C-alpha cells in the first residue's frame, strides 16, 4: 500500500492513521485553492528572507553613502537608495526580519490570553462571563491603533513598547472567538459525560474545550497578522514604534515621505512590502478558514 493510499483509506487501523489521513485530506482541499497557495508561498518566502537576511542582503542596511543618495533602481542598487544613500533592497530584507519578529511575538502573547479568557467566560457563564466580556468590550470600543498609541506614549517609543502595546489591544477578538466556540460546545454530550466522571472545570476547559477551539483560533491568528503588520507599520510611521536607523517598513516610509513625488521609489518600496505581506496573510487565512472551519462545507 502506498503512503497516499494509507492516508486516504476509509478504514484506518489506528487513531494515528485516522489523524494523519484527516490532515492529508485538509491539505488536498487547501491545495486546490490557488489564492491560498499563493499566500502560503509568499509567507514562506517572507520567513525565508527574515531568517537569511544577512546572507541575502547585498549591503549593510545601515551603511550610509551620501554621494549615492536618492539614486533610482540600478544594477548597483536594485531598488535604489534612500535619503542617506543606504541600499533599499538590504533595508527591506532586514525589515522583513523586524516586522515578522514583531508579528510572531504579538501573536504568541495574545493568542493564549484570548483563548483562555474566551474559554473560561463561555464555559463558566454567569457573572464570570459578564465581567470578562465587559472588559473585552472596553478594549474593543477603542480603535486598536489609537489604544496602542496611548500605551506606547505611556511607555517609551521602540520595538518592545510597540509589541507590548499591540499585544494589549489585540487579544479581544481572540477572546470573542473562543467564547463563541465554547458556547457552541459546552452543552454537548461529551462535555456532560466528562462532567459526570468527576472532571473539574479547569480539566474540562483544558482537555476538551480548548482543543476544539484551536482550529478557529489558527484561522483568527492568520487573518489578524495582516492587521498587526499594518498597526506596527502605523506606529513606526508615527514615530512610536521602531526608531531610526532600524529598518522597519513603517519607519522607512516615515523618514522618506518628503520624497514621495520626486523620488517615489524610496517610500514605495517599503509600502509595497507591507501590502504584499498583508495580502499574503489574508489569502492564507481565507484558505485555512475554508479548510479548518467546521461550519464550511
C-alpha positions as CSV (number, residue, x, y, z in Angstrom):
1,X,0.0,0.0,0.0
2,X,1.4,3.4,-1.0
3,X,1.6,6.3,1.5
4,X,-1.2,8.1,-0.3
5,X,-3.5,5.0,-0.1
6,X,-2.6,4.6,3.6
7,X,-3.6,8.2,4.3
8,X,-6.8,8.1,2.2
9,X,-8.2,4.8,3.4
10,X,-11.7,4.7,4.6
11,X,-10.9,2.1,7.3
12,X,-8.0,3.4,9.3
13,X,-6.4,0.8,11.6
14,X,-5.3,3.2,14.3
15,X,-6.1,6.7,15.7
16,X,-2.8,8.0,14.4
17,X,-3.6,6.8,10.9
18,X,-7.1,8.5,11.1
19,X,-5.5,11.7,12.3
20,X,-2.8,11.8,9.6
21,X,-5.5,10.9,7.0
22,X,-7.7,13.8,8.1
23,X,-4.8,16.2,7.9
24,X,-3.8,15.0,4.5
25,X,-7.4,15.5,3.2
26,X,-7.3,19.0,4.6
27,X,-4.0,19.6,2.7
28,X,-5.5,18.3,-0.5
29,X,-8.5,20.7,-0.1
30,X,-6.2,23.6,0.8
31,X,-4.0,22.9,-2.3
32,X,-7.0,23.2,-4.6
33,X,-7.3,26.9,-3.6
34,X,-4.9,28.7,-5.9
35,X,-5.0,32.1,-4.0
36,X,-4.4,30.3,-0.7
37,X,-1.4,28.5,-2.1
38,X,-0.1,31.9,-3.4
39,X,-0.5,33.3,0.1
40,X,1.3,30.3,1.5
41,X,4.2,30.6,-0.9
42,X,4.6,34.4,-0.2
43,X,4.5,33.8,3.6
44,X,7.2,31.1,3.3
45,X,9.3,33.4,1.1
46,X,9.0,36.1,3.8
47,X,10.0,33.7,6.5
48,X,13.0,32.6,4.4
49,X,14.0,36.2,3.9
50,X,13.7,37.0,7.6
51,X,15.9,34.1,8.6
52,X,18.6,34.6,5.9
53,X,18.5,38.4,5.5
54,X,22.2,38.7,6.5
55,X,23.1,36.3,3.7
56,X,20.7,37.8,1.1
57,X,21.2,41.5,1.6
58,X,23.8,42.8,-0.8
59,X,25.0,45.6,1.6
60,X,24.9,46.6,5.2
61,X,21.4,48.1,5.7
62,X,22.8,50.9,7.9
63,X,25.8,51.8,5.7
64,X,25.5,55.4,4.5
65,X,26.8,56.8,1.3
66,X,25.7,60.4,0.8
67,X,27.3,60.5,-2.6
68,X,24.8,57.9,-3.8
69,X,21.7,59.3,-2.0
70,X,18.3,59.0,-3.7
71,X,19.5,57.0,-6.7
72,X,16.9,55.2,-8.8
73,X,16.9,51.4,-9.2
74,X,20.1,50.3,-11.0
75,X,22.4,47.3,-11.3
76,X,24.4,48.6,-8.3
77,X,21.2,49.1,-6.2
78,X,18.3,47.0,-7.4
79,X,15.7,49.0,-5.6
80,X,17.6,52.3,-5.4
81,X,18.9,54.2,-2.4
82,X,17.3,56.3,0.3
83,X,18.0,59.8,1.5
84,X,21.2,58.7,3.2
85,X,22.4,56.6,0.4
86,X,21.5,53.3,2.1
87,X,20.6,50.4,-0.2
88,X,16.8,49.9,-0.1
89,X,16.9,46.3,-1.0
90,X,19.0,45.5,2.0
91,X,16.8,47.6,4.3
92,X,13.6,45.9,3.0
93,X,15.1,42.5,3.5
94,X,16.1,43.3,7.1
95,X,12.8,45.0,7.6
96,X,11.1,41.6,7.0
97,X,13.0,40.3,10.0
98,X,11.9,43.2,12.2
99,X,8.3,43.1,11.1
100,X,7.8,39.3,11.2
101,X,9.5,39.2,14.5
102,X,7.1,41.7,15.9
103,X,4.1,39.8,14.5
104,X,5.2,36.4,15.9
105,X,5.9,38.0,19.3
106,X,2.5,39.6,19.4
107,X,0.6,36.5,18.4
108,X,2.5,34.4,20.9
109,X,1.4,36.8,23.6
110,X,-2.2,37.4,22.7
111,X,-3.5,34.1,21.4
112,X,-3.1,32.2,24.7
113,X,-4.6,35.1,26.6
114,X,-7.6,35.5,24.3
115,X,-8.1,31.7,24.2
116,X,-8.1,31.4,28.0
117,X,-10.4,34.4,28.6
118,X,-12.9,33.3,26.0
119,X,-13.0,29.7,27.0
120,X,-13.4,30.5,30.7
121,X,-16.1,33.1,30.0
122,X,-18.0,30.8,27.7
123,X,-17.9,27.7,29.9
124,X,-18.4,29.4,33.3
125,X,-21.2,31.7,32.2
126,X,-23.0,33.9,34.8
127,X,-21.1,36.8,36.4
128,X,-17.7,35.5,35.3
129,X,-18.9,35.7,31.7
130,X,-20.3,39.2,32.2
131,X,-17.2,40.6,33.9
132,X,-14.7,39.1,31.3
133,X,-16.8,40.2,28.3
134,X,-17.4,43.7,29.6
135,X,-13.6,44.1,30.0
136,X,-13.2,42.8,26.5
137,X,-15.8,45.3,25.2
138,X,-13.9,48.1,26.8
139,X,-10.8,47.2,24.7
140,X,-13.0,46.7,21.6
141,X,-14.7,50.1,21.9
142,X,-11.5,52.0,21.1
143,X,-9.7,51.6,17.8
144,X,-6.7,49.4,18.1
145,X,-4.2,52.0,16.7
146,X,-5.4,54.7,19.0
147,X,-5.3,52.5,22.0
148,X,-1.8,51.2,21.0
149,X,-0.6,54.8,20.7
150,X,-1.9,55.6,24.2
151,X,0.0,52.6,25.6
152,X,3.2,53.4,23.8
153,X,3.0,57.1,24.9
154,X,2.8,55.8,28.5
155,X,5.9,53.6,27.9
156,X,8.7,54.6,25.6
157,X,8.8,54.5,21.8
158,X,10.6,51.4,20.5
159,X,10.0,47.9,19.2
160,X,9.5,46.4,22.7
161,X,6.9,49.0,23.6
162,X,5.2,48.6,20.3
163,X,4.9,44.8,20.8
164,X,3.5,45.2,24.3
165,X,1.1,47.9,23.2
166,X,-0.3,46.0,20.2
167,X,-0.5,42.8,22.3
168,X,-2.5,44.7,25.0
169,X,-5.0,45.8,22.3
170,X,-5.1,42.7,20.0
171,X,-6.4,40.0,22.4
172,X,-10.2,40.8,22.4
173,X,-11.1,39.3,19.0
174,X,-9.4,36.1,20.1
175,X,-11.5,36.1,23.3
176,X,-14.7,36.7,21.4
177,X,-13.9,33.9,19.0
178,X,-13.1,31.4,21.8
179,X,-16.2,32.3,23.7
180,X,-18.4,31.8,20.7
181,X,-16.9,28.4,20.0
182,X,-17.2,27.4,23.7
183,X,-20.9,28.4,23.9
184,X,-21.5,26.1,20.9
185,X,-20.0,23.0,22.6
186,X,-20.4,23.4,26.4
187,X,-23.7,21.6,26.4
188,X,-22.5,18.8,24.2
189,X,-22.9,15.2,25.3
190,X,-19.2,14.5,25.6
191,X,-18.9,17.5,27.9
192,X,-21.8,16.2,30.1
193,X,-20.1,12.8,30.1
194,X,-16.8,14.3,31.3
195,X,-18.6,16.2,34.0
196,X,-20.3,13.0,35.2
197,X,-17.0,11.3,35.5
198,X,-16.0,13.9,38.1
199,X,-13.8,16.1,35.8
200,X,-13.2,19.5,37.2
201,X,-13.9,22.7,35.3
202,X,-10.3,23.5,34.7
203,X,-9.7,20.0,33.3
204,X,-12.8,20.2,31.0
205,X,-11.6,23.5,29.7
206,X,-8.0,22.4,29.2
207,X,-8.6,18.9,27.9
208,X,-11.9,19.2,26.0
209,X,-12.9,22.7,25.1
210,X,-9.6,24.4,24.2
211,X,-8.5,21.7,21.7
212,X,-11.8,22.2,19.9
213,X,-11.2,25.9,19.7
214,X,-7.7,25.6,18.2
215,X,-8.9,25.3,14.6
216,X,-10.8,28.6,14.6
217,X,-8.0,30.2,16.6
218,X,-5.4,29.3,14.0
219,X,-7.6,30.9,11.4
220,X,-8.1,34.0,13.6
221,X,-4.3,34.2,14.2
222,X,-3.5,34.1,10.5
223,X,-6.1,36.7,9.5
224,X,-5.1,39.0,12.3
225,X,-1.4,39.0,11.2
226,X,-2.2,41.5,8.4
227,X,-3.8,43.9,10.8
228,X,-0.9,43.5,13.2
229,X,1.5,44.3,10.3
230,X,-0.4,47.5,9.5
231,X,-0.7,48.5,13.1
232,X,3.1,48.0,13.7
233,X,3.8,50.0,10.5
234,X,1.4,52.7,11.6
235,X,3.2,53.0,14.9
236,X,6.5,53.2,13.1
237,X,5.2,55.8,10.7
238,X,4.1,57.9,13.6
239,X,7.4,57.6,15.4
240,X,6.1,55.5,18.2
241,X,7.4,52.1,17.0
242,X,10.8,51.1,15.7
243,X,13.2,54.0,15.8
244,X,15.7,55.0,13.1
245,X,18.0,53.6,11.9
246,X,16.1,50.3,12.5
247,X,15.0,49.1,9.0
248,X,11.3,48.7,9.9
249,X,8.9,49.2,7.0
250,X,6.7,51.8,8.6
251,X,9.7,53.8,9.9
252,X,11.2,53.7,6.4
253,X,8.1,55.3,4.9
254,X,8.0,57.9,7.6
255,X,11.6,59.0,7.0
256,X,11.1,59.2,3.2
257,X,7.7,60.7,2.9
258,X,9.1,64.0,1.8
259,X,10.4,62.3,-1.4
260,X,7.1,60.7,-2.4
261,X,6.7,62.8,-5.5
262,X,10.3,63.3,-6.8
263,X,11.9,60.0,-5.7
264,X,8.8,57.8,-5.4
265,X,10.7,54.5,-5.2
266,X,12.1,55.4,-1.7
267,X,8.7,55.3,0.2
268,X,7.1,53.0,-2.4
269,X,9.5,50.1,-1.7
270,X,8.6,49.5,1.9
271,X,4.9,50.3,1.1
272,X,4.8,47.5,-1.4
273,X,6.4,45.2,1.1
274,X,3.7,46.0,3.6
275,X,1.0,45.5,1.0
276,X,2.4,42.1,-0.2
277,X,2.9,40.8,3.4
278,X,-0.6,41.8,4.5
279,X,-2.2,40.4,1.3
280,X,-0.3,37.1,1.7
281,X,-1.6,36.5,5.3
282,X,-5.1,37.4,4.3
283,X,-5.0,34.9,1.4
284,X,-3.5,32.2,3.6
285,X,-6.1,32.9,6.3
286,X,-9.0,32.6,3.9
287,X,-7.7,29.3,2.7
288,X,-7.2,28.0,6.2
289,X,-10.7,29.1,7.1
290,X,-12.2,27.1,4.3
291,X,-10.3,24.0,5.5
292,X,-10.5,24.3,9.3
293,X,-13.8,26.0,9.9
294,X,-16.2,23.1,10.7
295,X,-19.1,25.3,9.5
296,X,-17.7,25.3,6.0
297,X,-19.0,22.7,3.6
